[in-house]
């Protein structure tokens, strides 16, 4: 396995963990306002885009998770 594939696997692992931890923000009975739900939805999309962002520019800064809203 290449170094890049190792990095991608690490990104996926962290991304999947954070997506699972934030699933509650998108359910119908979430205590969040619509505005807060939207911020969380945008955060979750950034998480999903992490591998693409890293592949487009494989620098260390692109391995970090986005900030929680």
PyMOL CGO cylinders between C-alpha atoms (Angstrom):
from pymol import cmd
from pymol.cgo import CYLINDER

trace = [
    CYLINDER, 0.00, 0.00, 0.00, 1.27, 3.44, -0.89, 0.3, 1, 1, 1, 1, 1, 1,
    CYLINDER, 1.27, 3.44, -0.89, 1.76, 6.31, 1.53, 0.3, 1, 1, 1, 1, 1, 1,
    CYLINDER, 1.76, 6.31, 1.53, -1.07, 8.18, -0.18, 0.3, 1, 1, 1, 1, 1, 1,
    CYLINDER, -1.07, 8.18, -0.18, -3.43, 5.22, 0.32, 0.3, 1, 1, 1, 1, 1, 1,
    CYLINDER, -3.43, 5.22, 0.32, -2.44, 5.08, 4.00, 0.3, 1, 1, 1, 1, 1, 1,
    CYLINDER, -2.44, 5.08, 4.00, -3.29, 8.77, 4.36, 0.3, 1, 1, 1, 1, 1, 1,
    CYLINDER, -3.29, 8.77, 4.36, -6.61, 8.30, 2.57, 0.3, 1, 1, 1, 1, 1, 1,
    CYLINDER, -6.61, 8.30, 2.57, -7.51, 5.39, 4.84, 0.3, 1, 1, 1, 1, 1, 1,
    CYLINDER, -7.51, 5.39, 4.84, -6.73, 7.52, 7.90, 0.3, 1, 1, 1, 1, 1, 1,
    CYLINDER, -6.73, 7.52, 7.90, -8.87, 10.35, 6.53, 0.3, 1, 1, 1, 1, 1, 1,
    CYLINDER, -8.87, 10.35, 6.53, -11.74, 7.93, 5.83, 0.3, 1, 1, 1, 1, 1, 1,
    CYLINDER, -11.74, 7.93, 5.83, -11.52, 6.45, 9.32, 0.3, 1, 1, 1, 1, 1, 1,
    CYLINDER, -11.52, 6.45, 9.32, -11.71, 9.85, 11.02, 0.3, 1, 1, 1, 1, 1, 1,
    CYLINDER, -11.71, 9.85, 11.02, -14.38, 11.11, 8.60, 0.3, 1, 1, 1, 1, 1, 1,
    CYLINDER, -14.38, 11.11, 8.60, -16.61, 8.09, 9.14, 0.3, 1, 1, 1, 1, 1, 1,
    CYLINDER, -16.61, 8.09, 9.14, -16.28, 8.44, 12.91, 0.3, 1, 1, 1, 1, 1, 1,
    CYLINDER, -16.28, 8.44, 12.91, -17.26, 12.12, 12.82, 0.3, 1, 1, 1, 1, 1, 1,
    CYLINDER, -17.26, 12.12, 12.82, -20.16, 11.47, 10.45, 0.3, 1, 1, 1, 1, 1, 1,
    CYLINDER, -20.16, 11.47, 10.45, -21.51, 8.78, 12.77, 0.3, 1, 1, 1, 1, 1, 1,
    CYLINDER, -21.51, 8.78, 12.77, -21.09, 11.07, 15.79, 0.3, 1, 1, 1, 1, 1, 1,
    CYLINDER, -21.09, 11.07, 15.79, -23.07, 13.82, 14.06, 0.3, 1, 1, 1, 1, 1, 1,
    CYLINDER, -23.07, 13.82, 14.06, -25.90, 11.74, 12.58, 0.3, 1, 1, 1, 1, 1, 1,
    CYLINDER, -25.90, 11.74, 12.58, -28.20, 13.00, 15.32, 0.3, 1, 1, 1, 1, 1, 1,
    CYLINDER, -28.20, 13.00, 15.32, -28.01, 16.52, 13.93, 0.3, 1, 1, 1, 1, 1, 1,
    CYLINDER, -28.01, 16.52, 13.93, -29.97, 15.60, 10.81, 0.3, 1, 1, 1, 1, 1, 1,
    CYLINDER, -29.97, 15.60, 10.81, -32.88, 13.61, 12.23, 0.3, 1, 1, 1, 1, 1, 1,
    CYLINDER, -32.88, 13.61, 12.23, -36.37, 15.06, 12.26, 0.3, 1, 1, 1, 1, 1, 1,
    CYLINDER, -36.37, 15.06, 12.26, -36.62, 15.24, 16.06, 0.3, 1, 1, 1, 1, 1, 1,
    CYLINDER, -36.62, 15.24, 16.06, -33.23, 16.88, 16.55, 0.3, 1, 1, 1, 1, 1, 1,
    CYLINDER, -33.23, 16.88, 16.55, -33.34, 19.78, 19.05, 0.3, 1, 1, 1, 1, 1, 1,
    CYLINDER, -33.34, 19.78, 19.05, -31.48, 22.00, 16.60, 0.3, 1, 1, 1, 1, 1, 1,
    CYLINDER, -31.48, 22.00, 16.60, -33.01, 24.92, 14.74, 0.3, 1, 1, 1, 1, 1, 1,
    CYLINDER, -33.01, 24.92, 14.74, -33.22, 24.76, 10.94, 0.3, 1, 1, 1, 1, 1, 1,
    CYLINDER, -33.22, 24.76, 10.94, -30.26, 27.15, 10.74, 0.3, 1, 1, 1, 1, 1, 1,
    CYLINDER, -30.26, 27.15, 10.74, -28.17, 24.94, 13.05, 0.3, 1, 1, 1, 1, 1, 1,
    CYLINDER, -28.17, 24.94, 13.05, -29.16, 21.84, 11.08, 0.3, 1, 1, 1, 1, 1, 1,
    CYLINDER, -29.16, 21.84, 11.08, -28.00, 23.57, 7.91, 0.3, 1, 1, 1, 1, 1, 1,
    CYLINDER, -28.00, 23.57, 7.91, -24.62, 24.41, 9.46, 0.3, 1, 1, 1, 1, 1, 1,
    CYLINDER, -24.62, 24.41, 9.46, -24.23, 20.77, 10.50, 0.3, 1, 1, 1, 1, 1, 1,
    CYLINDER, -24.23, 20.77, 10.50, -25.27, 19.61, 7.02, 0.3, 1, 1, 1, 1, 1, 1,
    CYLINDER, -25.27, 19.61, 7.02, -22.55, 21.81, 5.51, 0.3, 1, 1, 1, 1, 1, 1,
    CYLINDER, -22.55, 21.81, 5.51, -20.00, 20.46, 8.01, 0.3, 1, 1, 1, 1, 1, 1,
    CYLINDER, -20.00, 20.46, 8.01, -20.99, 16.89, 7.13, 0.3, 1, 1, 1, 1, 1, 1,
    CYLINDER, -20.99, 16.89, 7.13, -20.59, 17.65, 3.41, 0.3, 1, 1, 1, 1, 1, 1,
    CYLINDER, -20.59, 17.65, 3.41, -17.08, 18.98, 4.09, 0.3, 1, 1, 1, 1, 1, 1,
    CYLINDER, -17.08, 18.98, 4.09, -16.33, 15.72, 5.86, 0.3, 1, 1, 1, 1, 1, 1,
    CYLINDER, -16.33, 15.72, 5.86, -17.54, 13.74, 2.85, 0.3, 1, 1, 1, 1, 1, 1,
    CYLINDER, -17.54, 13.74, 2.85, -15.38, 15.88, 0.55, 0.3, 1, 1, 1, 1, 1, 1,
    CYLINDER, -15.38, 15.88, 0.55, -12.18, 15.36, 2.55, 0.3, 1, 1, 1, 1, 1, 1,
    CYLINDER, -12.18, 15.36, 2.55, -10.71, 12.59, 0.37, 0.3, 1, 1, 1, 1, 1, 1,
    CYLINDER, -10.71, 12.59, 0.37, -11.43, 14.54, -2.83, 0.3, 1, 1, 1, 1, 1, 1,
    CYLINDER, -11.43, 14.54, -2.83, -9.83, 17.69, -1.39, 0.3, 1, 1, 1, 1, 1, 1,
    CYLINDER, -9.83, 17.69, -1.39, -6.76, 15.72, -0.31, 0.3, 1, 1, 1, 1, 1, 1,
    CYLINDER, -6.76, 15.72, -0.31, -6.41, 14.02, -3.71, 0.3, 1, 1, 1, 1, 1, 1,
    CYLINDER, -6.41, 14.02, -3.71, -6.63, 17.39, -5.48, 0.3, 1, 1, 1, 1, 1, 1,
    CYLINDER, -6.63, 17.39, -5.48, -3.94, 18.87, -3.21, 0.3, 1, 1, 1, 1, 1, 1,
    CYLINDER, -3.94, 18.87, -3.21, -2.14, 16.23, -1.10, 0.3, 1, 1, 1, 1, 1, 1,
    CYLINDER, -2.14, 16.23, -1.10, -0.74, 18.44, 1.62, 0.3, 1, 1, 1, 1, 1, 1,
    CYLINDER, -0.74, 18.44, 1.62, -0.96, 17.85, 5.37, 0.3, 1, 1, 1, 1, 1, 1,
    CYLINDER, -0.96, 17.85, 5.37, -3.45, 20.67, 5.96, 0.3, 1, 1, 1, 1, 1, 1,
    CYLINDER, -3.45, 20.67, 5.96, -5.93, 18.80, 3.76, 0.3, 1, 1, 1, 1, 1, 1,
    CYLINDER, -5.93, 18.80, 3.76, -5.89, 15.81, 6.10, 0.3, 1, 1, 1, 1, 1, 1,
    CYLINDER, -5.89, 15.81, 6.10, -7.47, 17.75, 8.97, 0.3, 1, 1, 1, 1, 1, 1,
    CYLINDER, -7.47, 17.75, 8.97, -11.18, 17.53, 9.70, 0.3, 1, 1, 1, 1, 1, 1,
    CYLINDER, -11.18, 17.53, 9.70, -13.19, 20.71, 9.33, 0.3, 1, 1, 1, 1, 1, 1,
    CYLINDER, -13.19, 20.71, 9.33, -14.20, 22.57, 12.46, 0.3, 1, 1, 1, 1, 1, 1,
    CYLINDER, -14.20, 22.57, 12.46, -17.48, 21.63, 14.10, 0.3, 1, 1, 1, 1, 1, 1,
    CYLINDER, -17.48, 21.63, 14.10, -20.10, 24.37, 13.67, 0.3, 1, 1, 1, 1, 1, 1,
]
cmd.load_cgo(trace, "trace")
